[in-house]
């Protein structure tokens, strides 16, 4: 992390969370954050969606909604980056304020509501980086007022699939009313069937992943696993933010509506991850998300069944230096337990 980035972090933390985020994006566009130093430990190399990654630590969707800084984040040391969520039409999202830090809990609550520039502008940005290295996935959402939400996902796949390393179907955000209903067996099966038809009609072979909520009950998780295996999904991302509010929360904003992320999400999301690994029999790559703030956290996700991991909320508290620290500690933990690679440790918890 550059000197400027180290200096900026405490100043950004004093600002309104959304304003601080916007300034961070601008800083990344100007190169103020710096670049990662040195090559990753070879034991961190892994494969995801048929692509070789230097490390399994990815940036979760929500940070770079509009594909403004994917290459800057790759240069900071992420193994892969996911942009979005992107909807077919531009969308303002929820009214402000809508993003809240809970510093005492190392947590964030958001009710952003899929605010984004729309797929036309995002497609232009992704097309401009077509020949650059690095795995960049695209997280798709549906417009709040859409009469055909499945159609929105199909439109997004057709428009952005040619420029994406993989596509994520995000039906688990708690901030678009009714969206999570698309995780039910029949709705999900119909949605995926429609997406695969659109993919075939467009002549694309882009991998498709599904991002699920951590609030699914046991029967719903079994249904998702069954549909995912039957339909041949390329991966599951476990998990999105939660609508639960643990009694342990202390932050002044703990009563705000929206999805909770960060440290309080780590244990429940990891438990769901382990269950999805069991339900899918280890036949489907899983990406573990939720509360990762250390190499030990990333290692726990991997041992619970994740082939790769993603983080976002912890960056707002620790800055980009966290990326290198997680990778160094993860490599040390793999070596300590005699694993030669990340793949060797998947599901060995």
Buried (B, 14 or more C-beta within 10 A) or exposed (E): BBEBBBEBBEEBBEEEBBEBBEBBBEBBEEEBBBEBEEEBBEBBBBBBBEBEBBBBBBBBBBBBBBBBBBBBBBBBBBBBBBBBBBBBBBBEBBEEEBBBBBBEBBBBBBBBBBBBBBBEBBBEBBEEBEEEEBBBBBBBBBBBEBEEBBBBBBBBBBBBBBBBBBBBBBBBBBBBEEBBEBBBBEBBBBBBEBBBEBBEEBEBEBBBBBBBBBBBEEEBBBBBBBBBBEBEBBBBBBBBBBBEEBEEBEBEBBEBEBBBBBBBBBEBBBBBBBBBBBBBEEEBBBBBBBBBBBBBBBBBBBBBBBBBBBBBBBBBBBBBBBBBEBBBBBBBBBEEEEBEBBEBBBBEB
